[in-house]
Amino acid sequence: MQLLYAPTRHNLCLQSVHTRPKEVWVAVSVVGWFSSLDQWRHLSVNNQPCKLPPRKCFYLKKTRALNSSIQAGDSVVSTRNAESDVLKALSQIIDPDFGTDIVSCGFVKDLNIVEAQGEVSFRLELTTPACPIKDMFEQKANEVVALLPWVKNVKVTMSAQPARPVYAGLLPQGLQTISNIIAVSSCKGGVGKSTVAVNLAYTLAGMGARVGIFDADVYGPSLPTMVSPENRLLEMNPEKKTIIPTEYLGVKLVSFGFAGQGRAIMRGPMVSGVINQLLTTTEWGELDYLVIDMPPGTGDIQLTLCQVVPLTAAVIVTTPQKLAFIDVAKGVRMFSKLKVPCVAVVENMCHFDADGKRYYPFGRGSGSQVVQQFGIPHLFDLPIRPTLSASGDSGMPEVAADPQGEVAKIFQDLGICVVQQCAKIRQQVSTAVTYDKTIKAIKVKVPESEEEFFLHPATVRRNDRSAQSVDEWTGEQKLQFADVPEDIEPEEIQPMGNYAVQITWPDGFSQIAPYDQLQTIERLVDVPEPAPIGA
C-alpha cells in the first residue's frame, strides 16, 4: 500500500470501500494520524466510517490484499505527490529578473524521483550561461528540496538553453540564432566607446556566454587595434556567399578593418549597404550576445542598424563635459524613438589617488545628467588608467589582461547589469501582447508600463493602418467595418523588436500593430469572465 508520508498519530478510518478482482481501492479520510503502522494490519475491509467528518481524502491503490504486511518505518511516497512536493519546494525560488518562480519560468527539467531511496534529481536549464546568480539557484534548489522530510539525497545539474529571438523568422538568416543584440553608443567620438564595447564583450564571454563583436564604424574601425586575432582577414564562404568571422580569445569578430581595405572613403548610402552586408550575411552561429560598437552620430548608419537589427538594449558611454552630454542626449532620444531601451550609462571620468581612492577631477558630469533626465537605471564610473589605454593599443582587452583588477570588477558589474536587464526586457516583450482564448480578448501590457488592458480582436483588425486597409494617397478607409467578422480571432501574435507585434489573422493577413497604436484603440471595459473548462 502507498501512503502520503508515514503516519505517526491516531484516528484514521476507512470511509468507503470498492472491491475488484485481485485488487482493492480504498478511500481513506484522514482526521488525524495514528500511532503505529501496525494498526493497519487490524483494519478489515468492512470497517464502518468514523463518526468524525473527514478532513482530507487520499485515494490509495493496493494490488493484493488490504492486510498484507507493511515494513514498519518505511516511507513510500506516490510519484504524483512526490513530484508535487518537489515542484512546490522549488517554486519558492524567485528569479529576480523575471519576478517569477523558477518552476513557472520553465527552468526545471528532467525531474526524476527514486521513491524507495528518497532520491531526487533534476536539471535547471537557464536562459543564458552567463546568468550571474546560477550558483545561487543551484544552492537554493539543493536546500529547499533537501528540507522535504522524505528526501535523503538531492542531485542538481545546471545547463543553459538560450532563448532564441521570439521573432527569429522575421530576421535575416545570419541573425536568427542570436539571442541578444547590445548597442554600445555615445554619438560622440573619443569618449571610450570602443573600449567599453570590447571589454564588455570579453566580460560576458568570461561569464560563460557565447559572444560576438561587430564594429559598425566603417570610417574609423577600432577593433583591429584593440584585439589581435591570428587571422586578421575575413573569409568568404563561396557556396553560401556568407562571411566567416575571425576570432580572438573565443569571441567572434567582424569589422570593415578586417576586410583588407582599411578605412572607407564612400558616401552614406554606400556605407549603410556595407554595414548591412557585413552584419546580416556573417555566419555568426549561435550567440548569447552580439555587442555592436556603434559609430558616432545619429545618421544613416545608426538608423540602418536600428531598423535592420532588433536591438535588445543599448549601453551609453560618455565623459563629464557638457559638450558630451549634448551629443549623448541626442543618441538617447534616437533610441527612445526607435523603442530601444537604454539600460546603463558608463562615464569615463574618475582617477585614483596615491591611496587607491577614486576622485573626480572634472566632477560628476554628463553621466549623472543622462541618468536623471532620461531615467536610465544604472550608472557606472570607469577609471581613467594608463593600463586601460595601453591594453587597447596593444590588442589585449584590459579585462583579459588583468581579470582581477579594478577595471575588470567594474566591467563585471556592468556585465551582470546587461545580462539581467536583457532577461527582463525579453520577458516583457514576449508577454506584451497575447491572446486569451478563454475571454476572447487581446491582452496588452506594454514594456516599461504598469498598465494592463484588453482589446476586442475585431477592433484591432479594423484599426489596421497598412496600405491594404487605408489608401496611402487619399487616406480613404478601404477596409470596411462589415469586412471584419465580429467573432474573428488571431491565429498568431509575434513580437517585432521592442515596438510592435505582428498579428496573423485567419484570412492570411499579417497586421503590424505598434504598441503606440494599440494604446489608442478603444478598450474593453467589461472584460468577460473566463469561459468554463470544456466550453
Summary of the structure (lengths in Angstrom):
residues: 535
radius of gyration: 30.3
end to end distance: 38.2
largest distance: 96.5
contacts: 1656
relative contact order: 0.09
helix: 29%
strand: 26%
